[in-house]
């Protein structure tokens, strides 16, 4: 789900819980909606990722959410990425 849609759902009260999830060396965001969990996406439909936890947290604040759960179980800060 793209940022504009997520902001609208937050404003409408449909998103109450956000999770910042570490996977490899990056973070992505999942939001719980009444219809299930959705992942933040770019305008091109790819999963939106951040390199740092603070950047992901700032994005969560920018869409109007003040609290988030953080899952670092699969976060590997030293892991290198494959360039595709």
C-alpha positions as CSV (number, residue, x, y, z in Angstrom):
1,X,0.0,0.0,0.0
2,X,1.4,3.4,-1.0
3,X,2.1,6.3,1.5
4,X,-0.9,8.4,0.4
5,X,-3.4,5.6,0.9
6,X,-1.8,4.7,4.3
7,X,-2.1,8.3,5.5
8,X,-5.8,8.3,4.5
9,X,-6.4,5.1,6.4
10,X,-4.6,6.5,9.5
11,X,-6.7,9.7,9.3
12,X,-9.9,7.5,9.0
13,X,-8.8,5.4,12.0
14,X,-8.5,2.2,10.0
15,X,-4.8,1.7,10.9
16,X,-4.1,1.5,14.6
17,X,-1.1,-0.8,14.8
18,X,2.2,-0.5,12.8
19,X,5.2,-2.8,12.9
20,X,8.7,-1.9,11.8
21,X,10.3,-5.2,10.8
22,X,14.1,-5.8,10.3
23,X,14.9,-8.2,7.5
24,X,18.5,-8.6,6.4
25,X,20.1,-5.2,6.5
26,X,16.9,-3.2,5.9
27,X,13.6,-2.4,7.5
28,X,10.1,-2.5,6.1
29,X,6.7,-1.5,7.6
30,X,3.5,-3.5,8.0
31,X,0.2,-2.0,9.1
32,X,-2.7,-3.9,10.6
33,X,-6.1,-3.0,9.0
34,X,-9.5,-4.4,9.5
35,X,-8.9,-6.5,6.3
36,X,-5.6,-7.8,7.4
37,X,-1.9,-6.9,7.3
38,X,-0.5,-4.6,4.5
39,X,3.0,-3.7,3.6
40,X,4.2,-0.2,2.8
41,X,5.0,0.1,-0.9
42,X,6.6,2.5,-3.3
43,X,4.5,4.2,-6.0
44,X,5.8,1.5,-8.4
45,X,4.4,-1.3,-6.2
46,X,7.6,-2.5,-4.7
47,X,8.1,-3.0,-0.9
48,X,9.3,0.3,0.6
49,X,12.5,-0.3,2.7
50,X,14.8,1.8,4.9
51,X,18.4,1.3,5.8
52,X,18.1,2.7,9.3
53,X,15.6,2.2,12.1
54,X,15.3,5.9,12.7
55,X,14.5,6.6,9.1
56,X,11.7,4.0,9.2
57,X,10.4,5.5,12.5
58,X,10.4,9.0,11.0
59,X,8.3,7.8,8.1
60,X,5.8,6.2,10.6
61,X,5.5,9.5,12.4
62,X,5.0,11.4,9.1
63,X,1.9,9.3,8.3
64,X,0.4,10.2,11.7
65,X,1.2,7.2,13.9
66,X,2.9,7.8,17.2
67,X,3.7,4.2,18.3
68,X,5.1,1.2,16.5
69,X,6.1,-2.3,17.4
70,X,9.7,-3.2,16.4
71,X,10.7,-6.8,15.2
72,X,14.4,-7.3,15.0
73,X,14.4,-11.1,14.9
74,X,15.7,-11.3,11.3
75,X,17.7,-8.1,11.2
76,X,21.4,-8.6,10.2
77,X,23.0,-5.1,10.3
78,X,26.2,-6.3,8.6
79,X,24.6,-8.3,5.8
80,X,25.4,-7.2,2.3
81,X,22.8,-7.0,-0.4
82,X,22.9,-8.3,-3.9
83,X,22.7,-5.6,-6.6
84,X,20.1,-6.6,-9.1
